[in-house]
Amino acid sequence: MLLQFVRQFGQKLIRKRPLEPIDESERPVAHLNILNLVIWGVGGMLMAVMYIVTGGLAKYIAGPAIIISLLVAALFSMLSGLCYAEFGAWVPRSGSAYLYSYVMMGQLYAFVIGWNSILPFVTGTAISARASSYIFDSLIGNHISQALQETFSLPLPYSLATYADFFALGLVLLMTGIVALGARESILVTKISRVINLLVLIFIIITGFVKGDLRNWKLTEQDYKLNISGSRDIYGLGGLGPQGSGGFAPFGFEGILQGTATCFFYYFGVDGIATKGVEAINPHRSIPWSIVITIFICFLAYSCVSAALTLIVPYHQIEPLDLLPQDILHSWWLPARYFVTIGTLCDLISRLHSAMFRMPPLIYKMAEDGLLFRVLTRIHVRTGTRIVAIMSAGNLTGLMALLFKYTDLLELLAGGTLLIYSLVAFSVLVLRYQPDQNLSKNENTEEEIEVPDPDEHPLDSEPEARNSNILKSLWFPISTIPTRKSGQIVYGCASILVLLMIILSVILVQWSSQGFSGDSGYTPVAVLLLLLIIGVTVIIWRQPQSPIHLYFKVPALPVLPLVSIFVNLYLMMQITSGTWVIFGIWNGIGFLIYFGYGIRHSLEENDER
């Protein structure tokens, strides 16, 4: 009885959602070329909040070497984007990682991805609200922050912000009310704000070239002693030294890695391009190329801004809330400060408004599937808006903007994004080695995905002996196409690899904190883990891959998805312990909701009954 209960419970966790057949009149028309996708991707990815974040990272985390952090983050974001492109190619629908994982991987997997997709949306919107508050406050002489700090100072500065930011809360609630009343997202306002953001970007880069001094990348500790007064660490970062040790990378390799983990959120949104496969012309070519080009353009923009900021003044004198350093604000440069500040503020508020339209649909969809509370699916009678989902998203975002530190929000955003990208890469690795799956109850997959003729690829019909050699089946599969057994082998090996990579990441983080000392006891453990990882990877490589035709496939399987998973896990280990606590609480609440409500009220559970 116990085994039967465990088996039934496990089957509930891996239940998959069948795709509903779509009417031909509703099928999206392929109309997006590479240029359209790049414009759409760059517009969504190039964020004005980067000016504040870049200044803080350069001053407290990486110094001028923030450019290297941006480069590393761009390369592995590109790899994650390619994995996302193949994941989307498995499901012939425009959607999200939540939909794709529900169809291909199962219910619990989909809930984890969906719940952790809500987190980047919420924290990203809270970051925009906090940044808007900071910039507006600096524009009027910091009167708001001074008044709030005197009146609403929080007693727990380690886990919370130094003061409750009611201005940021007010912005979020205002935008939530506008969306709840039925207002539509203005394409014209969005385009204007992005043009303003582009002008501000160009102006800051030109200013850096005109006013910059290359000596600011070659400072020594003697230069720092002359400026020992420093400024207040408004971000509460600390831990890497107040000013660094000099040179281009004053905080060393550790600072570059920690900067890379935070910089990952700069490229948040690359997954949106991958979901456009159904609407793209020649998706096998346009999707991967548009991902690569978009990330490259954004890297150039971000790195130029970082170079400009660190060339104009020494990085330890940067004031993140002042988008142009005070040293250059004289004569005709003085109006430039207001142009940059007001332009950035307009773009941030516009993005805050747009973000409030993008959060509720995911919450509504998960509630509609029964994985979240059904009350979240209520529609307002007069406005036709998803009123409960909108208010829930707005209240949660407002609470985080009110109480949490800016850096905690950044790390939560980076952590959620890295986790989702890791799960997507894991899905790509597993799915390529699984036997054919029927995605719909009422239609065959041949309608959407080209499945090879069974006469051309006959399945091996000979039953395997019960006492066959396990090692022989691992190294010498009996079939040339995936079987249920080979798929289970890959699934088990991939899970073991993730566990080994987590252990290796923890060891490398601890080892790097000791400067990779040659006499460290970590060396033999790291070598052993690497050998195990290589051995298990070879076992996966020996298994037969699915011959199903997809418009895009990640090359060099299984190596590239595994590299993506490892880098994502390693960067997640750079997140501070306080943020891990918040991240753990978020996922703990999610599992309580799923096992207490979602698993019993999902649509698939009701269909079975």
N, C-alpha and C positions, 0 to 999 in steps of 0.2 A: 504493500500500500504506500509506504513512504517513497519507494523508488518511482511508483506511478505518479504520485503527487509532484515529486521533483521534476519528472519528465514533462508533465503537463504544464507546470509553472515555467520551465525553460522554454517550452514551445510558445508560450504567451509572449515571452521577451523577444523572440525572433520572428513574430508574425509580420508579414509584409503586406503593404497596401497595394492592391491591384489598381492599375491605371484605368480610369474610365475612358471609353472611346469618345473621341471628339468629332463634332460635326465638321464636314469638309468646309462649310461656310465660315467656321470659326478658326480654321487652321491658319496660323500666322503666315504671311507672305514673306519670303526671303528678299530683303531689300537693303540690308546693311553691308557696305563694303568695308575695307580696312580703314579708310579715312573716317567714315562715320563712327566706327567703333573706337578709334583712337581719340577723336574729338570728344565723344561721350565719356570715355574712360579718364582722359586727362582732366576734363571739367569736373568730374566727381572726385578725383583723387588729389588734385592740387588744392590744398587747404590753407586758408589764411592763418589758422591757428599755429602753423609751423613756425611763424616768426617768433612767437613767445617760447615755444617748446625748444626751438633750435638755440635760442639764447641761453636758456636754462641748462640744456645739455652741454653746450660749449663751456659754460662757466663752471659747472659743478661736476660733470661726469667725464667728458672726453677731451675738452680743449679743442684746438683746431682740428684734431684727428676725428672730429665728428663727421668729416667728409668720408673717412674710411668706414665708419659705422654705417653711413648711408649707403655706401657701395655694397657692403656685405649684405645689408638688409635687402637691397634691390635685387641682388643676384638670387637670393633664396626665396624672395617673394615671387620672382619670375618662375622659379622651379615649382613653387606651390601653385601658382596660377596655371601652369601646364597640367599639373595633376588634377586641378579643378576642372580644366577643359575636358579631360577624358572622363571624369566622373559625370559631368553633364551630358557627354555624348552617349552614355549608357541609357539615358532616359529621354525619349523623344518628346520632351516638353520644355517650355520655358518655365523655370522655377527657381528653387533655392536648394542649398545643401540639405535642408530639412526634408523636402519632397524627394530628392534623389536618394537619400539614405533610407527613407521609409519604404520606397519601392524596391531598393536593391539590397539593403542590409538588415532591415528589421526595425521593430517598434522601439525597443530600448535605445538602440544606436541612434535612431532618428530623434528621440526625445533629448538625448545628451547633446546632439548637434543643435537642435532647435533651441533648447534652453540656454546653451552657451552662445548662440547667435543673438539672443535677446540682450545679453550682457554687453557686447560691443556697441550695439545700437544705443542702449541706455547711457553707457559711460561716454561714448562719443558725443552724444547730445549734451550731457552734463559738462563735458570739457568745453564745448562751444559756449555754453552759458557762463561758465567760470571765466573763460578767456574774455568774453564780452564784458563781464563785470570788471575784470582787471584793467582792460584797455580804457573803458569809459572812466573808471576811477582815476587812472593816471592822467587822463585828459583834463580833469577838473581839479587836479592837485591832491589826489589821494584822500579827499575828505570822507568819502564813503567808508573806506576800509578803516580809517582811524576811528570813526564813530562806531562802527560795528564791533571793532576789536575792544573798545572800551565798554560797550554795552552787552555784547553777546559773545564774550570770550569763552571758549570751550575748555573744560578742565582736563581733557585727554588729548593733548597735542600729538602723541605718538600715533594714535589710530584715527584721529579726526583732524580737521582743519583747525587752525589757530582761532578762527572765529566763524560764526554762522553767516554765510553769504546770502542774505535775504534779497539782495538785488538779483543774483543769479536765479534764485527761486522764483522771484517775480517774473523774470523773463520767460522761464519755462512754463509757468502757469498761464501767462498771457498767450503764448503760442499754442498751448494745449486748448485754451478756450476758443481761440480762433479756428482751430481745426475741428473742434467738437461742434461748433456752430454751422459747419458745412462749407466753410471756405475752401476753395480749390487752390492747389499749388500753382502759382503764377510762373509760367515759363519765361515771360518777359522779365520779371524781377530777377529770376535765377540767372538769365543771360547777362543782365546788366551787372549784377554782383560779381559774376565771374570775369567780366571785362575789367571791372574796377580792380579785382584781385590781381589780374594779369598786369595792369599798369603799375600797381604798387610793387609787384615782384620785379618788373623791369627797372623801376626807379631805384629800388634798394640795391640791385646788382650794379647798376651804373654808378651809384654813389660809392659802392665798395671799390670799384676800379679807379674812380677819381680821387677818393680820399684815403684809400688803403695804403698800408705800409708793410712790406714783406718782413720787416724786422719783428713784427708782432707774432710771427711764427717761429722766432728764434730766441725767445726770451730765456733768461737764466734765473736761478733762484735769487741772485743779487738784485735783479730788477724787481722781484716780488717784495723783497725786504724794504724797498723804497716805497712800496704801496701797501704796507702791512695793515692799514686800517680796514680795507676791504669793505664789503657791504653785507647786509643781512641776507641769510639764506632763506628766501621766502618759500622755497620748495621743500625745505627740510630734508634734502638729499643726504649730504654729509657722507662720511665713511671712506671717501677717497682722498681726503686731505683738503684743506681750505684753498690751496692755490696750485697744487701739483708740484712737479719736480723740474719743469722747464722743457723747452723744445716744442716740437710739433705735437707730440703726444705726452703731455705732462702727467696724465694719470695712468699711463702705461697700457698694457694689453688688457688689463681688467676693466679700465675705463672704456676702451673701445668696444669690448663685448657687452658691457652693461648699456652703452649707448646704442649698440645694434639691437638689443632686445626692445628698447623703447622706440627706436626708429622704425621698427617693423610696422607700427600702426600708420606711418606715413603713406604706406602703399595699400592701406585698407580700402577695399573696393575693387581690387583686381578680379575677384570672383564674379563681380557683376558682368564683366565682359564674357566670361566663360559660359554664363547662362543664356547668352544670346545666340547659341548655335542654331536654333530653329529659324531665327530671323536673319541669319547671316548668309551672304552670297559666298559660295565655296567655303564652307566653314572649316574644312580640313586645312585650308591655307589662311583664311582671314582671322580665325580665332587665335591661333598661336602667335601669328605675326603681330596682331593688334595688342596682345598682352605684352610682348617683348618691347614693342615700340612705345607703348604707353608708360611702362615702368622706366624705360630709358629716358624719355622726355622728363618725367617727374624727377628722376635722379639728377639730371642736369640742373633743373630748376632749384631743387633743394640744396644741392652741393654749391651752386653759385651763391645762394643766399647765405649759406653757412660760411663760405669763403669771404663774402662781403662783410659779414658781421665781425669775423675774427681778424680781418685785415684792417678795418677802420680803427679799432681800439684793441688793446690787449684783452684776451678773452676773460681774464679775471676782473676786468673793469666793466664788463657788459652788464647792463641793467635790463633783464628780460622784459620788464613791463614797458620800457621805453624802446620803441621799435627803431628809433634812430639815436645813436649815442649823443650825449649832451655836448661832447667835445666839438662836434661839427655844426651845432645849432647856433649859428651866428649869421649876421647879415641876411642875404637872401635865402639861406638854408633854413631859417626859422619857420617859414610857412610850410616847408616840406614835412615837418613833424606832424602838423595838423592834417596834411593831405594823406600821409601814410597811415596815421592813426584812425582817422575817420573812414578812409577807404577800407581798412582792415575790419573795423567795427561793422560797417555795412555788410561786408561779405559774411562775417561770423553770424550776424543776426539772420541773414537770408538763409544760411545753411542750417541754423537752428530751427527756422520755420519749416524748411524742407524736410529735416530729419523727423519732425513730428508726424509727417505723412507716411514715413517709411517704417516706423516701428509697429503701429497697430496691426497691419495685415498679417505679420507672422504670428503675433499673439492670437489674433482672431482665428487663423488657420489651425493652430495647435488646439485651440478650444473647440473648434468645429469638428476636429478629429477625435475629440474626447480626451486628449492628453492633458489639457488644462481645464479649469472649471467652466462649465457650460454658460455661466452667467456672462462670461466675456464675449459671447456671440450676440449679445443683445444689440439691436439696431434702433436708433432713435426714429420715432414715427415721422416727425416732421422734416428733419434734416437728412434722414437716410444715412447718417454716419454710424460707425461702429463705436457707439458712445462709451460703453464700459471698457473696451480695449484701449480707446484713446485716453480716457481718464486714468486708467491703471498705469499705462506707460508714462503719462505726464507726471503723475504723483511720484512714481518710483524715480524718474529722472530728476524731478525737483528735489526730492529728499537727498539724492546723491550729490547734486550740485550745491545743496545747502550745507552739508556736513563734511564731505570727504575732501581730503587734500588733493590738490591738482595732480601731484605725482602719483598718488594711489589710483586716481582715475586713469591716468596714462598707462600704468602698469596693468591694471585690470583689463583695459582695452587690448593691450598687447598680449596678455595672457590668454584671453578669450579667443583672439584671432589666431594665435599660435596653436591652441588646442584644436580649433576647427580645422585648420590646415593640416595638422597631424592626422586627424581622423579621416580627412578626405584622401590624403596620400595612402593611408592604411587601406581604405576602401578600394582604391585603384589597384593596389598590390594584390588584394584578395580576389577581386572580381575577375581579373584577367585570367585566373586559373580555375574558375568555376565552370561547371557544365552549363549548357543553355538553360535560360530561365524564361518562362512565359510571364510577361509583365501585366497581362490583362485577363480578366475572366471571360470576356466576350470577343476577343480578337487575338489573332496570332501575332507574334512578334515580327513575322515576316513583313507585315504592313509597314513597320517603321524601321526595323533593323534587318539587314540582309543576313539571313541564316543560311549556311551552306547546305547543299543538298545532301541528305543522309546517305544517298547512294554513293556520293563522292567521298564521304568521310564516314564509313561504317563504324559503329561502336563495337568494341571488343566484347563479344557475347559470351566468351568462355568464363565461367565462374572461377573466382580465385579460391585456391585451397585455404582452408581455415588456418592451417599451420604453416603458411608461407613465410619466408624469411622477410622480416620487417625491413631490415637494412637493404635488402635487394629491391624492395618496392620503393624505398626512398631514393635510391641512386639510379635504378633502372625501371622506370614506370612501364607497366605492361601495355598501356594505351598511348596512342599518338594525339588524342584529344582529351580534354578534361573529363574525369569521371567523378563520382561522388567521393570516392576515397581520396583521389589526388587533391580535390578541393579541400577536404578536411585536413589533409597533411599541410597544405599551404596556410590554411587558417591557423592551425596550431603553431606552425613554425613562425608565422608573422607575429603572433601573440608573444611567443618566447623572445623574438627579436626586440619587440618593444620593451619588454621587461629588462632585457640585457642592456638596451640603450639607456634606459632610465638610470640603472645602476652606474653605467659608464659615465653618464653626464654628471651625476652627483660626485663621482670620484674625480673627474676632470676639474670640476668647479673647486673642490677642496684642494686639489693639487695645484691649480693655477694660483690660488691664494697664497701658496708657499713659494711661488716663483718657479714652478716646475723643477724643484730641486732634484738633482740626479740621484741622491742617496735616499730618496723618499721610498717608503714601503708601498706607495701606490703603483709603482712601476710594474711589478710582476702581475698585480691584479688587473691593471689596464691591459697589459699584453694578453693575459688569459681571456679577458672579455672580448678583445678584438678577434682572437682566434676562434672563439665560439661563435661570434657574429658572422665571421667569414664562412665558417662551416655550415651554419644554418642557412645562410644566404645561398650557398651552392646547392643545398637540398631543394630550396624553392626554385632555383634556376633550372634544375633538372626536370621539374614537373611540366607537363604539356600545357600550353597556353590555348585560350579559347580562339577558334578561327572566325568568330563573329566579326563582321566588318563594322567599324566605327569611323566616323568622319575625322576623328583625331585619336591617336594613341601616344602615350608617353614613351619616348625612346629609351633604350638601354634598361629595360625592365629586367630584374627587380632593383637594380642599383639606384637609379635616380629617385624613386619614391622612398627608398630606405634612407638615402642621404637627406632628403627633405624632412623625414620624420626625425632623424637624429639631430639635425640642426635646430629644428623647432623645439625639441625637448631640451636641448642644451641651452638655448636662449631662454626658455621658460625657467631654467634653474638660476638665471641671473636676476630674477624678480625677488624683491625683498621679502623677508619672512612675514612682515605685517600684511602685505598684499596677498600672500598665500593664505593667510588666515581668512581674509575677506572672501577670497576666491573659493576656499573650502566651505565657508558658510553659505555662499550662493549656491554651490552645487549640492550641499546637504539639504537645503530647502527644496531644491529641484527634485531630489530623489524622494523626499517625503511626499511631495505632491504626486509624483508618478506612482510610487508603490501604495500610497494611501488612497489615491483617487483615479489617476489616469489608467492604470492597468485594468481596472474594473469597469471603466466607463468609456473605453475607446470604441470606435465604430466597429472594429474587427471583432471585439468581444461581444458586442450586441448582435452582430451578424451570425456569429457562431451559436448564440442562444436561440 
